[in-house]
Amino acid sequence: MRVHVVHAHPVETSYNRALFGAVLDSLQGAGHAVDALNLYDEDFPAVMTREERLAYHSVPGNLSDLVKPYVERLRAADAVVFVHPVWNYGYPAILKGYFDRVFLPGVSFTMEGGEDRGRLKPGLHNIRKAAFVTTYGGDRLRTWAMGDPPRRVAMRWGWATFRSRPKYLALYDMNNCTPARLEGFLATVRAEFTRF
């Protein structure tokens, strides 16, 4: 299986980068072809331009020269994995920008006309599996009280976009984790992607 792994953390020595490495190593060790995309290392421009927004619904004219290679990588994949931290109960801006600029009409969904006018239909039929690997600074209870927006969006948007329930692996309260708990989560991630 060809797996597109998208990472969003700016620090190469971070725990989140170690998770990215664990996902890559485990997938490759299991014999998958891996297409790794580190958004920070590629300096992905997260801000949608005025021209892109004006052309947003103009399929296929909405694929700018900058976005087209990212769309091609997504369309070439059989599975997709997102590795990222949760900041302020949301996605890092660079990852949100990736979603806004790459998951476009005609790419991740189509809009029906006629009686179903405005109804969205999934467009990434090539993606058979999706997963999110993430870390939270907040503990599980506080995050639950906030509604856990990243988990909710990932699961609902992922189901609607890929037509399969995404896997969601999250480490909460990471700033207070013991070394054993950090290593335990890394082991969980390795095991999950060895059998992905």
Secondary structure, DSSP 8 states (H G I E B T S, - for coil): -EEEEEE--S-TTSHHHHHHHHHHHHHHHTT-EEEEEETTTTT---S--HHHHHTTTSTTTT--TTTHHHHHHHHT-SEEEEEEEEBTTB--HHHHHHHHHHS-BTTTEEE--GGGTT-EEE--TT--EEEEEEEESS-HHHHHHTT-HHHHHHHHHHHHHHSS--EEEEE-SGGG--HHHHHHHHHHHHHHHH--
